[in-house]
Amino acid sequence: MAKNIDTVPIEVCILTADHDIKGVVHVSKYTNTNRELTDLLNDKERRFLAVTNAEIYPRNSAQAPRKYNFLEIHMDYVLMVHPATQALFRESGKTQEDISRFRELRLKLNQTKPF
């Protein structure tokens, strides 16, 4: 499978009325930081959400999850989507930039003195 250099993978949890779905969605790397999922979900032209490495967990059932390499979910059935973790995959250069910015901010905050 060829990698798309214009997208960034984000591991997500998707909630529908009947299922919990874990998988990966690919968002544009040109979108403003922290808006990737919002922009993807608010795209009026998009009727389906493409998910790779999907695991579907039936709600209210002890069944084992069903696994799919690729899955499309109709947007009308999506109740909520949230990142499974706050970090992007390691292979992304954007992740390294975000980590560096976070460390710099944390260092500055730790150096400030309380009133």
C-alpha positions as CSV (number, residue, x, y, z in Angstrom):
1,M,0.0,0.0,0.0
2,A,1.5,3.3,-1.0
3,K,1.8,6.1,1.5
4,N,0.1,9.4,0.7
5,I,2.5,12.1,1.5
6,D,-0.2,14.7,1.8
7,T,-1.9,13.1,4.7
8,V,-1.2,12.2,8.3
9,P,-2.6,9.1,10.0
10,I,-4.5,9.6,13.3
11,E,-5.7,6.7,15.4
12,V,-9.3,7.3,16.4
13,C,-12.3,5.9,18.3
14,I,-15.6,6.3,16.5
15,L,-18.9,5.9,18.2
16,T,-22.1,5.0,16.4
17,A,-25.4,4.0,17.9
18,D,-24.6,0.3,17.8
19,H,-20.8,0.0,17.6
20,D,-17.5,1.4,18.9
21,I,-14.9,1.4,16.2
22,K,-11.1,1.8,16.6
23,G,-9.1,2.6,13.5
24,V,-7.0,5.1,11.6
25,V,-8.2,8.0,9.6
26,H,-6.0,10.0,7.3
27,V,-6.2,13.8,7.5
28,S,-4.6,16.6,5.4
29,K,-1.2,17.6,6.7
30,Y,-1.9,21.1,5.5
31,T,-4.7,21.7,7.9
32,N,-4.2,23.9,11.0
33,T,-2.9,21.9,14.0
34,N,-5.7,20.6,16.3
35,R,-8.3,21.1,13.5
36,E,-7.5,18.0,11.4
37,L,-10.4,15.9,12.6
38,T,-12.8,18.8,12.8
39,D,-12.1,19.8,9.2
40,L,-12.4,16.2,8.0
41,L,-15.8,15.7,9.8
42,N,-17.3,19.1,8.8
43,D,-16.5,18.6,5.1
44,K,-20.0,18.9,3.5
45,E,-18.8,17.0,0.4
46,R,-17.8,14.0,2.4
47,R,-20.5,11.4,2.9
48,F,-18.3,8.6,4.2
49,L,-15.5,8.4,6.6
50,A,-12.7,6.1,5.4
51,V,-11.0,4.1,8.2
52,T,-8.1,1.7,7.9
53,N,-7.0,-1.0,10.3
54,A,-10.6,-0.9,11.7
55,E,-11.8,-3.0,14.7
56,I,-15.6,-3.0,15.2
57,Y,-16.8,-3.7,18.8
58,P,-20.5,-4.3,19.0
59,R,-22.1,-2.3,21.9
60,N,-24.0,-4.3,24.5
61,S,-22.4,-7.6,23.4
62,A,-19.5,-9.7,24.4
63,Q,-18.7,-10.7,20.8
64,A,-15.1,-10.5,19.6
65,P,-14.3,-7.4,17.5
66,R,-14.5,-7.8,13.7
67,K,-11.4,-6.5,11.9
68,Y,-11.1,-4.9,8.5
69,N,-8.2,-3.5,6.6
70,F,-10.5,-0.8,5.1
71,L,-13.9,0.4,6.1
72,E,-16.2,3.3,5.1
73,I,-18.7,4.6,7.6
74,H,-21.6,6.8,6.4
75,M,-21.3,10.1,8.2
76,D,-25.0,10.0,9.2
77,Y,-24.2,7.2,11.6
78,V,-21.2,8.8,13.3
79,L,-22.1,10.1,16.7
80,M,-18.6,11.0,17.8
81,V,-14.9,10.8,16.7
82,H,-12.0,11.4,19.0
83,P,-8.3,10.7,18.8
84,A,-7.3,7.4,20.5
85,T,-4.1,9.1,21.7
86,Q,-3.0,12.7,21.5
87,A,0.2,11.8,19.6
88,L,0.4,11.2,15.9
89,F,2.4,8.3,14.6
90,R,6.1,8.3,15.1
91,E,6.9,8.4,11.4
92,S,5.4,11.9,11.0
93,G,7.8,14.9,11.0
94,K,4.9,17.0,12.3
95,T,4.8,14.8,15.5
96,Q,8.4,15.6,16.2
97,E,7.7,19.4,15.8
98,D,4.7,19.1,18.1
99,I,6.8,17.3,20.7
100,S,9.6,19.9,20.5
101,R,7.1,22.7,21.0
102,F,5.4,21.0,23.9
103,R,8.8,20.4,25.6
104,E,9.8,24.1,25.1
105,L,6.5,25.3,26.6
106,R,6.8,22.9,29.5
107,L,10.3,24.1,30.2
108,K,9.2,27.8,30.1
109,L,6.3,27.0,32.4
110,N,8.5,25.2,34.9
111,Q,10.9,28.2,34.9
112,T,8.2,30.7,35.8
113,K,7.9,31.6,39.5
114,P,4.5,31.7,41.2
115,F,3.4,35.1,42.6
